[in-house]
């Protein structure tokens, strides 16, 4: 199986959606390399970065599911590193 290294950027504007966000991240926890969250209180948003090493389909699915949550925006940036496991 081929995996790719990517970073998923998440902007949380609706704190009521954080439970759904955390449930999705937990589902993909085996692929997650690291996570950094920054509360930006002055603007009322949270910025989260997720480093991930997973099959491209899994990254796309996770990012899409996150983006469908109310008040959450997500985008993925992929490296050119592809690993065959």
DSSP file (Angstrom, degrees, kcal/mol; ACC not computed):
  #  RESIDUE AA STRUCTURE BP1 BP2  ACC     N-H-->O    O-->H-N    N-H-->O    O-->H-N    TCO  KAPPA ALPHA  PHI   PSI    X-CA   Y-CA   Z-CA
    1    1 A X              0   0    0      0, 0.0    84,-3.1     0, 0.0     2,-0.4   0.000 360.0 360.0 360.0 134.7    0.0    0.0    0.0
    2    2 A X  E     -A   84   0A   0     82,-0.2     2,-0.3    83,-0.1    54,-0.3  -0.720 360.0-170.9 -89.4 137.3    1.3    3.5   -0.9
    3    3 A X  E     -A   83   0A   0     80,-2.8    80,-2.5    -2,-0.4     2,-0.3  -0.905   6.6-152.8-124.2 157.3    1.2    6.2    1.7
    4    4 A X  E     -AB  82  54A   0     50,-3.1    50,-2.0    -2,-0.3     2,-0.5  -0.936  16.8-125.1-126.8 150.5    1.8    9.9    1.4
    5    5 A X  E     + B   0  53A   0     76,-1.1    74,-2.9    -2,-0.3     2,-0.3  -0.817  43.7 158.9 -92.5 133.1    3.0   12.5    3.9
    6    6 A X  E     -AB  78  52A   0     46,-2.6    46,-2.7    -2,-0.5     2,-0.4  -0.949  36.7-132.7-148.1 165.3    0.6   15.5    4.2
    7    7 A X  E     -AB  77  51A   0     70,-2.4    70,-2.5    -2,-0.3     2,-0.6  -0.996  16.5-156.7-121.8 129.6   -0.5   18.3    6.4
    8    8 A X  E     -AB  76  50A   0     42,-2.8    42,-2.4    -2,-0.4     2,-0.5  -0.936   7.3-155.7-107.4 123.1   -4.1   19.0    7.0
    9    9 A X  E     -AB  75  49A   0     66,-2.8    66,-1.9    -2,-0.6     2,-0.4  -0.843  12.2-171.3 -98.7 132.4   -5.0   22.6    8.0
   10   10 A X  E     -AB  74  48A   0     38,-3.0    38,-2.9    -2,-0.5     2,-0.5  -0.987  12.7-164.9-129.2 131.1   -8.2   23.0   10.0
   11   11 A X  E     -AB  73  47A   0     62,-2.6    62,-2.2    -2,-0.4     2,-0.6  -0.976  10.3-159.2-113.0 123.9   -9.9   26.3   11.0
   12   12 A X  E     +AB  72  46A   0     34,-2.9    34,-1.8    -2,-0.5    60,-0.2  -0.912  25.7 158.1-107.1 113.8  -12.6   25.9   13.7
   13   13 A X        +     0   0    0     58,-3.4     2,-0.5    -2,-0.6    59,-0.2   0.555  69.2  54.8-105.7 -15.1  -15.1   28.7   13.8
   14   14 A X    >   -     0   0    0     57,-1.0     3,-2.0    56,-0.2    -1,-0.2  -0.915  62.7-166.7-125.0 103.2  -17.9   26.8   15.5
   15   15 A X  G >  S+     0   0    0     -2,-0.5     3,-1.6     1,-0.3     4,-0.3   0.713  84.1  73.1 -63.6 -20.0  -16.9   25.2   18.8
   16   16 A X  G 3  S+     0   0    0      1,-0.3     3,-0.4     2,-0.1    -1,-0.3   0.703  92.7  57.2 -65.9 -17.9  -20.0   23.1   18.9
   17   17 A X  G <> S+     0   0    0     -3,-2.0     4,-2.1     1,-0.2    -1,-0.3   0.417  77.7  94.1 -91.4   0.8  -18.5   21.0   16.1
   18   18 A X  H <> S+     0   0    0     -3,-1.6     4,-2.8     1,-0.2     5,-0.2   0.816  78.6  58.1 -68.1 -28.8  -15.4   20.1   18.0
   19   19 A X  H  > S+     0   0    0     -3,-0.4     4,-2.0    -4,-0.3    -1,-0.2   0.947 109.8  43.9 -63.8 -46.5  -16.8   16.8   19.3
   20   20 A X  H  > S+     0   0    0     -4,-0.3     4,-2.1     2,-0.2    -2,-0.2   0.889 113.1  53.1 -62.9 -39.6  -17.4   15.6   15.7
   21   21 A X  H  X S+     0   0    0     -4,-2.1     4,-2.4     1,-0.2    -2,-0.2   0.943 110.3  46.2 -59.5 -49.8  -13.9   16.9   14.8
   22   22 A X  H  X S+     0   0    0     -4,-2.8     4,-2.2     1,-0.2    -1,-0.2   0.843 109.5  55.0 -65.8 -33.5  -12.3   14.9   17.6
   23   23 A X  H  X S+     0   0    0     -4,-2.0     4,-1.9     2,-0.2    -1,-0.2   0.919 110.2  45.9 -64.2 -43.3  -14.2   11.8   16.7
   24   24 A X  H  X S+     0   0    0     -4,-2.1     4,-1.5     2,-0.2    -2,-0.2   0.928 112.5  50.1 -65.7 -45.0  -13.0   11.9   13.1
   25   25 A X  H  < S+     0   0    0     -4,-2.4    -1,-0.2     1,-0.2    -2,-0.2   0.879 108.9  53.1 -61.7 -36.9   -9.4   12.6   14.2
   26   26 A X  H >< S+     0   0    0     -4,-2.2     3,-1.4     1,-0.2     4,-0.2   0.899 104.4  55.6 -64.1 -40.5   -9.6    9.6   16.6
   27   27 A X  H 3< S+     0   0    0     -4,-1.9     3,-0.3     1,-0.3    -1,-0.2   0.859 115.6  37.8 -58.8 -36.3  -10.8    7.3   13.8
   28   28 A X  T >X S+     0   0    0     -4,-1.5     3,-2.0     1,-0.2     4,-0.9   0.195  82.0 117.2-100.9  14.6   -7.7    8.2   11.8
   29   29 A X  T <4  +     0   0    0     -3,-1.4     3,-0.3     1,-0.3    -1,-0.2   0.768  65.3  65.1 -56.6 -30.5   -5.4    8.3   14.8
   30   30 A X  T 34 S+     0   0    0     -3,-0.3    -1,-0.3    -4,-0.2    -2,-0.1   0.728 106.9  42.7 -65.8 -21.6   -3.2    5.5   13.5
   31   31 A X  T <4 S+     0   0    0     -3,-2.0    22,-2.2    21,-0.0     2,-0.3   0.636  89.5 105.5 -95.3 -18.7   -2.1    7.6   10.6
   32   32 A X  E  <  -C   52   0A   0     -4,-0.9    20,-0.3    -3,-0.3     3,-0.1  -0.485  42.3-176.6 -75.6 126.6   -1.5   10.9   12.5
   33   33 A X  E     -     0   0A   0     18,-2.8     2,-0.3     1,-0.3    19,-0.2   0.867  67.8 -23.6 -84.1 -43.6    2.1   11.8   13.1
   34   34 A X  E     -C   51   0A   0     17,-1.4    17,-2.6     2,-0.0     2,-0.4  -0.988  52.6-146.8-165.9 164.0    1.4   14.9   15.1
   35   35 A X  E     -C   50   0A   0     -2,-0.3     2,-0.4    15,-0.2    15,-0.2  -1.000   7.6-172.6-142.9 137.0   -1.1   17.6   15.9
   36   36 A X  E     -C   49   0A   0     13,-2.5    13,-2.8    -2,-0.4     2,-0.4  -0.995   6.2-169.9-132.1 128.0   -0.8   21.2   16.9
   37   37 A X  E     -C   48   0A   0     -2,-0.4     2,-0.5    11,-0.2    11,-0.2  -0.959   2.8-171.6-119.9 136.0   -3.7   23.4   17.9
   38   38 A X  E     -C   47   0A   0      9,-3.3     9,-2.8    -2,-0.4     2,-0.5  -0.963  14.3-147.0-127.8 114.2   -3.6   27.2   18.4
   39   39 A X  E     -C   46   0A   0     -2,-0.5     2,-0.8     7,-0.2     7,-0.2  -0.679   6.4-163.1 -77.8 128.1   -6.5   29.1   19.9
   40   40 A X  E >>> +C   45   0A   0      5,-3.0     5,-1.6    -2,-0.5     3,-1.2  -0.743  14.2 175.1-110.4  81.2   -6.8   32.5   18.4
   41   41 A X  T 345S+     0   0    0     -2,-0.8     3,-0.2     1,-0.3    -1,-0.2   0.816  70.9  63.2 -61.1 -35.6   -9.0   34.1   21.0
   42   42 A X  T 345S+     0   0    0      1,-0.2    -1,-0.3    -3,-0.1    -2,-0.0   0.809 115.9  32.1 -61.1 -28.7   -9.0   37.6   19.6
   43   43 A X  T <45S-     0   0    0     -3,-1.2    -1,-0.2     2,-0.2    -2,-0.2   0.508 107.7-121.7-105.1  -8.5  -10.7   36.2   16.4
   44   44 A X  T  <5S+     0   0    0     -4,-1.2     2,-0.3     1,-0.3    -3,-0.2   0.810  73.9 110.5  72.5  30.1  -12.8   33.5   18.1
   45   45 A X  E   < - C   0  40A   0     -5,-1.6    -5,-3.0   -31,-0.1     2,-0.4  -0.882  57.6-139.4-130.1 163.7  -11.3   30.7   16.0
   46   46 A X  E     -BC  12  39A   0    -34,-1.8   -34,-2.9    -2,-0.3     2,-0.5  -0.978  11.8-152.6-121.6 139.4   -8.9   27.7   16.5
   47   47 A X  E     -BC  11  38A   0     -9,-2.8    -9,-3.3    -2,-0.4     2,-0.4  -0.957  15.7-175.9-114.2 125.7   -6.2   26.8   14.1
   48   48 A X  E     -BC  10  37A   0    -38,-2.9   -38,-3.0    -2,-0.5     2,-0.4  -0.971  10.2-165.0-125.3 136.5   -5.2   23.1   13.9
   49   49 A X  E     -BC   9  36A   0    -13,-2.8   -13,-2.5    -2,-0.4     2,-0.5  -0.983   6.0-166.7-118.8 131.9   -2.5   21.5   11.9
   50   50 A X  E     -BC   8  35A   0    -42,-2.4   -42,-2.8    -2,-0.4     2,-0.5  -0.977   8.1-155.5-119.5 122.6   -2.3   17.7   11.5
   51   51 A X  E     +BC   7  34A   0    -17,-2.6   -18,-2.8    -2,-0.5   -17,-1.4  -0.858  26.5 177.9 -94.0 131.7    0.7   15.9   10.1
   52   52 A X  E     -BC   6  32A   0    -46,-2.7   -46,-2.6    -2,-0.5     2,-0.4  -0.976  31.9-163.3-140.6 146.6   -0.3   12.6    8.6
   53   53 A X  E     +B    5   0A   0    -22,-2.2     2,-0.3    -2,-0.3   -48,-0.2  -0.915  47.9 121.4-128.7 102.4    1.2    9.6    6.7
   54   54 A X  E     -B    4   0A   0    -50,-2.0   -50,-3.1    -2,-0.4    -2,-0.1  -0.934  68.5 -68.0-154.0 166.5   -1.6    7.7    5.1
   55   55 A X     >  -     0   0    0     -2,-0.3     4,-2.0   -52,-0.3     3,-0.5  -0.393  50.9-117.7 -60.1 145.7   -3.0    6.4    1.8
   56   56 A X  H  > S+     0   0    0    -54,-0.3     4,-2.7     1,-0.2     5,-0.2   0.863 114.0  56.2 -57.9 -37.7   -4.1    9.3   -0.3
   57   57 A X  H  > S+     0   0    0      1,-0.2     4,-2.5     2,-0.2    -1,-0.2   0.895 106.9  49.7 -61.7 -39.3   -7.7    8.1   -0.3
   58   58 A X  H  > S+     0   0    0     -3,-0.5     4,-2.6     2,-0.2    -1,-0.2   0.904 111.4  48.7 -66.3 -40.5   -7.7    8.1    3.5
   59   59 A X  H  X S+     0   0    0     -4,-2.0     4,-2.6     2,-0.2     5,-0.2   0.937 113.3  47.2 -63.9 -46.4   -6.4   11.6    3.6
   60   60 A X  H  X S+     0   0    0     -4,-2.7     4,-2.4     2,-0.2    -2,-0.2   0.912 113.6  48.1 -61.4 -43.3   -8.9   12.8    1.1
   61   61 A X  H  X S+     0   0    0     -4,-2.5     4,-2.5    -5,-0.2     5,-0.2   0.931 113.2  46.9 -64.7 -46.0  -11.8   11.1    3.0
   62   62 A X  H  X S+     0   0    0     -4,-2.6     4,-2.4     1,-0.2    -2,-0.2   0.932 113.4  48.2 -61.3 -46.3  -10.7   12.5    6.3
   63   63 A X  H  X S+     0   0    0     -4,-2.6     4,-2.2     1,-0.2    -1,-0.2   0.900 112.7  49.0 -62.6 -41.4  -10.3   16.0    5.0
   64   64 A X  H  X S+     0   0    0     -4,-2.4     4,-1.0    -5,-0.2    -1,-0.2   0.906 110.6  49.7 -64.4 -42.9  -13.7   15.9    3.2
   65   65 A X  H  < S+     0   0    0     -4,-2.5     3,-0.5     1,-0.2     4,-0.4   0.903 111.2  49.6 -63.7 -41.0  -15.5   14.6    6.3
   66   66 A X  H >< S+     0   0    0     -4,-2.4     3,-1.5     1,-0.2    -1,-0.2   0.924 108.0  53.9 -62.8 -43.6  -13.9   17.4    8.4
   67   67 A X  H 3< S+     0   0    0     -4,-2.2    -1,-0.2     1,-0.3     5,-0.2   0.688 100.7  60.9 -66.6 -19.2  -14.9   20.0    5.9
   68   68 A X  T 3< S+     0   0    0     -4,-1.0    -1,-0.3    -3,-0.5    -2,-0.2   0.589  81.8 101.7 -84.0 -10.3  -18.6   18.9    6.0
   69   69 A X  S X  S-     0   0    0     -3,-1.5     3,-1.7    -4,-0.4     2,-0.2  -0.512  89.5 -97.1 -72.6 143.2  -18.8   19.7    9.8
   70   70 A X  T 3  S+     0   0    0      1,-0.3   -56,-0.2    -2,-0.2   -53,-0.2  -0.407 105.4   5.8 -63.4 125.5  -20.6   23.0   10.5
   71   71 A X  T 3  S+     0   0    0      1,-0.2   -58,-3.4    -2,-0.2   -57,-1.0   0.662 104.2 113.7  78.6  16.8  -18.1   25.9   11.0
   72   72 A X  E <   -A   12   0A   0     -3,-1.7     2,-0.4   -60,-0.2    -1,-0.2  -0.983  42.8-170.7-125.5 131.9  -15.0   23.8   10.1
   73   73 A X  E     -A   11   0A   0    -62,-2.2   -62,-2.6    -2,-0.4     2,-0.4  -0.959  10.0-179.6-117.3 136.5  -12.8   24.4    7.1
   74   74 A X  E     +A   10   0A   0     -2,-0.4     2,-0.3   -64,-0.2   -64,-0.2  -0.997   8.5 175.7-140.1 145.3  -10.1   21.9    6.1
   75   75 A X  E     -A    9   0A   0    -66,-1.9   -66,-2.8    -2,-0.4     2,-0.4  -0.988  17.9-141.9-142.8 147.5   -7.5   21.7    3.3
   76   76 A X  E     -A    8   0A   0     -2,-0.3     2,-0.4   -68,-0.2   -68,-0.2  -0.907   6.4-164.7-114.2 141.6   -4.7   19.2    2.7
   77   77 A X  E     -A    7   0A   0    -70,-2.5   -70,-2.4    -2,-0.4     2,-0.3  -0.996  18.0-151.4-122.1 125.4   -1.2   19.9    1.3
   78   78 A X  E     -A    6   0A   0     -2,-0.4   -72,-0.2   -72,-0.2     2,-0.2  -0.725   4.4-141.7-101.7 143.7    0.7   16.9    0.1
   79   79 A X  E     -     0   0A   0    -74,-2.9   -74,-0.1    -2,-0.3    -1,-0.0  -0.478  26.2-118.8 -86.0 170.2    4.4   16.2   -0.1
   80   80 A X  E    S+     0   0A   0     -2,-0.2     2,-0.6   -76,-0.1    -1,-0.1   0.396  80.1 114.9 -88.2   2.4    5.9   14.4   -3.0
   81   81 A X  E     +     0   0A   0    -76,-0.2   -76,-1.1     2,-0.0     2,-0.5  -0.641  42.3 179.2 -77.8 117.9    7.1   11.6   -0.6
   82   82 A X  E     -A    4   0A   0     -2,-0.6     2,-0.4   -78,-0.2   -78,-0.2  -0.986   6.6-166.2-120.9 128.4    5.4    8.3   -1.4
   83   83 A X  E     -A    3   0A   0    -80,-2.5   -80,-2.8    -2,-0.5     2,-0.6  -0.931  12.5-145.0-116.7 136.5    6.2    5.2    0.6
   84   84 A X  E      A    2   0A   0     -2,-0.4   -82,-0.2   -82,-0.2    -2,-0.0  -0.893 360.0 360.0 -99.7 121.5    5.3    1.7   -0.2
   85   85 A X              0   0    0    -84,-3.1   -83,-0.1    -2,-0.6    -1,-0.1   0.405 360.0 360.0-101.9 360.0    4.5   -0.4    2.8
